[in-house]
Amino acid sequence: MDHMRVGVGRRDSNHTPKEALQRIISTLANKNDEIQNFIDTLNQTLKGVQENSSNILSELDEEFDSLYTILDEVKESMINSIKQEQARKSQELQNQLSQCNNALENSEELLEFATRSLDIKEPEEFSKAARQIKDRVTMASAFRLSLKPKVSDNMTHLMVDFSQERQILQTLKFLPVPKAPEIDPVECLVADNAVTVAWRMPEEDNKIDHFILEYRKTNFDGLPRVKDERCWEIIDNIKGTEYTLSGLKFDSKYMNFRVRACNKAVAGEYSDPVTLETKALNFSLDNSSSHLNLRVEDTCVEWDPTGGKSQESKSKGKENKGSVHVTSLKKHTRSGTPSPKRTSTGSRPPAGRGSRDRFTGESYTVLGDTAIESGQHYWEVKAQKDCKSYSVGVAYKTLGKFDQLGKTNTSWCIHVNNWLQNTFAAKHNNKVKSLDVAVPERIGVFCDFDGGQLSFYDANSKQLLYSFKTKFTQPVLPGFMVWCGGLSLNTGMQVPSAVRTLQKSENGMTGSASSLNNITQ
């Protein structure tokens, strides 16, 4: 704080003490905001530790219960095997024992009969008894029995040794978790409404299976905010160490990125988050600036010959923006980015339907709600296929009530006419220059405020259509005119790389506002 006190007490030629104190207050406020965000982060982390610990304990119980269940099932199966073997052997021995008992009983009876036969005196009876004994001995089961047990009493084939399994169980441990990757901001690229994020592992890990990239939009620089932030978007199963998000709408100043590595079993820690700047011009159409016969909704405008917009809704302008539901217009998300400075033309008093105003002839116009005061900006416009006439350009905020796009020195545009005869021309200061190129499906508009340049491109091929060279002395607003059709806008776009490249060779080689001076409309 010493250096702050010195700043307050010291009077210099550049800043008054009050200004210095205001800077210190701003610095302190920013630091307090940063600390509060860190406190929120710590509280959320503490809550996460408690919740995750509880979840992990539950999962551990489930895993061990699963092991216990498997052991119980294996034990029950082994017990059944032993009992079945016992029953089989017992049955075999019981059968063999029964056979032997029967054979012994018959043999003892035959032995007793043979012994009694020895006492027979009559030769004929003795011979008969001897033959019977011989026949019975021949057929006796005692002489056909195997006197070897069919099974043994050995049960060692069902013994177990779980010493190896016990060693395995004793080695149970937590899963190896991959280390947190490191995002390299130098290798990251933001261009053409695409973001390429590159990262590396702090050390080689051949067990990494894939990566998970998470991102979200924000208007805060620095560390991600815990509160009042959008949810993280997730891209899973990335096999390499970089990923490109393309086709983005840059409707926030920044984007946060973080990545984590995953092996076959578990995801590791997140990398330190990285914040990349994604500023671009975002604007909507200003309903308060439009003609009564135009239906306006955010980034769409459509000509309506029935004049569906009332004077009351027109005068309220942006206050009631979106309150009139137009089913034929697509809904678009409006950016919350506060810069460049938003400006409403609604302060101009509306004129009645019968009065003479700028809404005549080609003046079915509507302006954007965001003023361009510096920098380079780009947006695109697409007309409906059956649109009879439309203009695309910029105008000063002071565009007069009787002024039409391109007919004064306060507006610049290119005009497409598909009514009666097809024309394509650049207009400024009531001068027109025909353009000998095909009308593209989408028109890209590049405005370099500081460089005093307004260029129009084929949005698909990036072919230059026309370029005005001037000096903007006031903030400009995107301007549009449409008759018998409709227009839709794409905003939140970076200046395409192809356009930046063309600008280097374009300056001084194309038509400018001065080339229109000698051509009267």
URZI-V551001 format. One record per run of one state. SS is the DSSP state (alpha for helix, beta for strand, coil for the rest). FROM is the first residue (numbers start at 0). TO is the last residue. If there is no record, write none. Layout:
ss = {SS;SS}
from = {FROM;FROM}
to = {TO;TO}
This chain:
ss = {coil;alpha;coil;alpha;coil;alpha;coil;alpha;coil;alpha;coil;alpha;coil;beta;coil;alpha;coil;beta;coil;beta;coil;beta;coil;beta;coil;beta;coil;beta;coil;beta;coil;beta;coil;beta;coil;beta;coil;alpha;coil;beta;coil;beta;coil;alpha;coil;beta;coil;beta;coil;beta;coil;beta;coil;beta;coil;beta;coil;beta;coil;beta;coil;beta;coil;beta;coil;beta;coil;beta;coil;alpha;coil;alpha;coil;beta;coil}
from = {0;1;9;16;117;122;139;140;143;155;158;162;170;181;183;184;187;188;191;193;200;209;218;232;238;241;245;253;262;266;270;273;277;280;281;284;285;286;289;293;297;299;303;310;320;341;342;364;372;375;383;388;396;410;417;422;428;430;434;441;448;452;458;463;469;475;483;485;493;496;506;512;516;519;520}
to = {0;8;15;116;121;138;139;142;154;157;161;169;180;182;183;186;187;190;192;199;208;217;231;237;240;244;252;261;265;269;272;276;279;280;283;284;285;288;292;296;298;302;309;319;340;341;363;371;374;382;387;395;409;416;421;427;429;433;440;447;451;457;462;468;474;482;484;492;495;505;511;515;518;519;520}
